[in-house]
């Protein structure tokens, strides 16, 4: 078990080292940054992430409300 974990970690680090030798300049990102379009991409990603977080929080609140309602109905039923 421990040997398997060690092999996986070793493989991960060797893969990461192999990726490091690749040229790190991304021409598309450099061009978008030069044109100012990278900020539009970042803004869209942030808006999408914010929307997902708002949806997750509102869904969590609704589920909590339903759980409390079920709990109160069960307690009334037990009486």
C-alpha positions, 0 to 999 in steps of 0.5 A, a space after each residue: 500500500 505504501 509502496 503504491 502510494 510512493 510510486 504514484 507520488 514519484 510518477 506525479 513529480 516526474 510528470 510535473 517535471 516533464 511538463 516544466 520543460 515545455 515552452 511556457 509562453 502561451 501566445 494566445 494569452 499574450 495576445 489577449 493580454 496585449 489587446 485587453 481581452 483577457 480581462 473580458 475572459 476573467 470577468 466572464 469566468 468570475 460572473 459564472 462562478 458568482 452565479 454558481 455560488 449564489 445558486 448553490 447557497 440559495 439551494 442550500 437554504 431551501 434544502 435546510 428550510 425543507 429539512 426543518 419543516 420535515 423535522 417539525 412535522 415529524 415532531 408534531 406527529 410523535 406527539 
